[in-house]
Amino acid sequence: MATDPIPQFPAGFLWGVSTSAHQIEGAADKREPSVWDAFTAEPGRVKDGSTAAVACDHYHRYAEDVALLAGLGVGAYRFSISWPRVNAPKGLDFYDRLVDELCAADVRPVPTLFHWDLPVTLDWLERDTAARFAEYVSVVAERLGDRVGKWITLNEPAEHTLLGHALGTHAPGRQLLFDALPVAHHQLLAHGLAVRALRAAGATDIGIANSHGPTWPASKEQPDLEAADFYDLLLNRLFADPLLLGQYPEGIGELMPGDVEADLKVIAEPLDFYGVNYYAPTRVGAPQGAEIEFGGVTMPAELPFSVQQIEGVPVTDFGWPVVPEGLTELLTTFRDRYGDRLPPIVITENGCSYEGIDDQERIAYLDGHIRALHRAVEAGVDVRGYFVWSLLDNFEWAEGYARRFGLVHMDYETLVRTPKRSYGWLRDMLRAQR
Ligand code: GBH
């Protein structure tokens, strides 16, 4: 374990932690249902059969959680706003209270407006959902905009499309494979309309949180290179190109619904920052003609690529490889690919799942990734912030409560929060950065 101090980041660098509404709030009786409520009610969808009806009960215990943030000494807290809660009577009051509590603790609120919990009455296959999203965003911005400066529109439209609509391991559980592409387009359109709605309400610091990672070809053989290139297109370029360049990668625009050219003008509204959620690189080779189980996901045989284990590196409890230098590689690749079209970057999520309160592995993971981030800064990438996933152990989607990503341990019987060793490590690191 490295013990040298972490190098100093630029002045004003924003340190934070992230969570999302469905994963921590509970109080399901005080909101409308989301697609995740419907999905978890279906037997076999969530591994331990659990639901997020109570989760961390953050809805009732938010003051305790804000005190944990203050004790950690972070400058910012990224949480998400539940659209189904805003649709319920007094739902927005909760976020009003949370934002006030954060401001009083001198922690900047950074809300994400959509983190996968779509109202169950809506569907991303419908174009109209994008317009409905912008209406909801206006309502939220009018109410919180006097205290919220920094906004994130969507969390990981790539994963929501892939896991929720192409492979079906997340809500709403569809297995459309490439017929899921309109779901990506409609989310991107929703993002662009939301940027306009936020600016109309006076917001000046707006971004998105996209899931990205380097794709490593399994070999230098042509079939592996082609498969890896295609995977890189799906995970990285399909979402970054329209946002940053105003165009889809070659061959994709034709597959999208509606007046794509006109929509791209909305989608490419300039951003004030570009959020990146980084977990690991992916090793990809030619298809192997068989179903693959990987990182908690089943990939059908008909996909034109195969995801493979990266050898020779540690893995987390979830089986995800630990590759800090992948973060440096990702950021320098993005800088080279997008040049001056790339706004300042914020790492909006980075973290790992491990058991236990004496979590030395999490410390090693964070230490390695923060150093890798610093190397990207030294290489000239304009990075302005870093957020750890996650403050608390929480409802890890289809894995239920089995995976623990928190700096703070949750006892789901008693709802007692216990800071892990990594919480103390991060607190000390942040003190040394001031
Ligand atoms: C995020 O998704 C979500 O935003 C958040 O809600 C969630 O709790 C958190 O991450 C942890 O899962 O190829 O085996 O290395 C992350 C989506 C999909 C990222 C799979 C890493 C690669 C696994 N992830 N992925 S592997």
Boltz pocket constraint, residues with backbone or C-beta under 6 A from the ligand:
constraints:
  - pocket:
      binder: B
      contacts: [[A, 20], [A, 155], [A, 156], [A, 159], [A, 211], [A, 277], [A, 279], [A, 280], [A, 281], [A, 282], [A, 294], [A, 295], [A, 318], [A, 319], [A, 320], [A, 321], [A, 349], [A, 389], [A, 395], [A, 396], [A, 405]]
      max_distance: 6.0
